[in-house]
Amino acid sequence: MKLPPWFDPRQIYQLQGTIRREGQTQMFLGDLQYDEGQFWFVQEWQTVNGTRIPAVRWNLDAQLLEPPVAPNAEWYYPKTLEMSQES
């Protein structure tokens, strides 16, 4: 995937996709994070010593991730996330 020129790895972007839980598939809109050379969907955040950190995040395949044309639009992940993929 070629990153857009406006991409800032320190920013949190919005991600749209689908997630399957307990046999049901639903759409989500959540946080997309780039950290440790990897893209992540952050499902839950927690605050530790005044710092907000990811509590539950999912490793995403960068080759499937579709960036938007503008920085304020949602990114899209076409593959349904399965609860067993949670990391």
C-alpha positions as CSV (number, residue, x, y, z in Angstrom):
1,M,0.0,0.0,0.0
2,K,1.3,3.5,-0.9
3,L,0.6,5.9,2.0
4,P,-1.0,9.2,1.1
5,P,1.2,12.3,1.2
6,W,-0.8,13.7,4.1
7,F,-0.4,10.6,6.3
8,D,1.0,11.3,9.8
9,P,1.9,8.2,11.7
10,R,1.3,10.0,15.0
11,Q,-2.3,10.7,14.2
12,I,-5.3,8.5,15.0
13,Y,-7.6,8.1,12.0
14,Q,-11.1,6.7,11.6
15,L,-11.5,3.2,10.2
16,Q,-14.6,1.6,8.8
17,G,-15.0,-2.1,8.4
18,T,-16.9,-5.2,9.6
19,I,-16.3,-7.4,12.7
20,R,-17.8,-10.8,13.5
21,R,-18.7,-11.6,17.1
22,E,-20.6,-14.7,18.2
23,G,-21.7,-15.5,14.7
24,Q,-23.0,-12.1,13.9
25,T,-21.3,-9.6,11.5
26,Q,-21.7,-5.9,12.1
27,M,-20.1,-2.7,10.7
28,F,-17.8,-0.6,12.9
29,L,-16.3,2.8,12.9
30,G,-13.3,3.0,15.1
31,D,-9.8,4.3,15.6
32,L,-6.9,3.4,13.2
33,Q,-3.4,3.6,14.7
34,Y,0.0,3.2,13.2
35,D,2.5,2.0,15.7
36,E,5.6,-0.3,15.8
37,G,5.6,-0.3,11.9
38,Q,2.1,-1.8,11.9
39,F,-1.5,-0.7,11.3
40,W,-4.0,-1.4,14.1
41,F,-7.7,-1.1,14.7
42,V,-8.1,0.0,18.3
43,Q,-11.2,-1.6,19.7
44,E,-10.8,-0.3,23.3
45,W,-8.7,2.4,25.0
46,Q,-7.6,2.7,28.7
47,T,-5.9,5.4,30.7
48,V,-2.8,4.5,32.6
49,N,-1.0,7.1,34.6
50,G,-2.8,9.9,32.7
51,T,-1.9,8.4,29.3
52,R,-4.4,7.0,26.9
53,I,-3.2,3.6,25.5
54,P,-4.8,0.9,23.4
55,A,-6.3,-1.9,25.6
56,V,-7.6,-4.1,22.8
57,R,-6.3,-3.7,19.2
58,W,-6.3,-5.8,16.1
59,N,-3.4,-6.2,13.7
60,L,-4.4,-5.2,10.1
61,D,-3.0,-6.4,6.8
62,A,-1.6,-3.1,5.3
63,Q,-2.0,-4.6,1.7
64,L,-5.8,-4.7,2.3
65,L,-6.2,-1.3,4.0
66,E,-7.7,1.4,1.7
67,P,-6.7,5.0,2.6
68,P,-9.1,7.8,1.8
69,V,-8.4,10.6,-0.6
70,A,-8.6,13.2,2.2
71,P,-7.2,13.1,5.8
72,N,-10.6,13.7,7.4
73,A,-12.4,10.8,5.7
74,E,-12.5,7.2,7.0
75,W,-10.1,4.5,6.0
76,Y,-11.6,1.2,4.9
77,Y,-10.7,-2.4,5.7
78,P,-12.5,-4.8,3.4
79,K,-11.8,-8.0,5.4
80,T,-14.1,-9.0,8.2
81,L,-12.3,-9.1,11.5
82,E,-13.0,-12.3,13.5
83,M,-12.9,-12.3,17.3
84,S,-10.2,-15.0,17.2
85,Q,-7.9,-12.5,15.4
86,E,-7.8,-10.2,18.5
87,S,-4.4,-9.4,19.8
